[in-house]
Amino acid sequence: LKLLNNAIELMAAINVQPEEVLKRWGLCKDMKVVLSIGRLVKQKGYDLLIEAFQRVIEKESKAILLIGGEGPDKEKLEQQIKAIGMQKYIRLLGLVNNVNELLEICDVYVNSSRWEGLPMTILEAMANKKPIVATNIGGNSEAIRDRETGLLVPSERTDLLADAILTVLKDEELQNKLGSQAFELFEKNYSIKNHCEILANEY
């Protein structure tokens, strides 16, 4: 747990230049970046996120979805993206070595899982003060307090997932509020100091 927490806090502290990251990935400054990172398997619901993002683009043409990760569903997801003509708006990045730099440039982090424990990527997003949209399942609902540290939506409801993403993308004040409160919750509940205090109290 200590090593995990130290890794998250170290990643959040790394000095990243957003302009350099945008240039490296061929992105423009005015793009609204939606990010999700995880294994490309059915559990993670990336087929649902891709479907939802088609709805997002209908109302926000400057949005782009970046999905980082590898897995057995990669080819299937590539075919889905091509079938709906979303190659311009959705990119499968493959294995991501530096999650922190992508979190630095994203406007909203999304977890679209069908089932889940408590994903490390959500904690990383919280440590980076990013607003989060997540499905209301498993450990997601423990870390994400709806309308306080992020937005929760029912699993497999692509319409509501799209609406939640659009709500955050279109409201910079809400982005800042959710991101700041997510960071506060991370510091309070998931920092190594907090875990040590809880353990000490138990003993």
Disulfide bonds with the S-S distance in Angstrom:
none
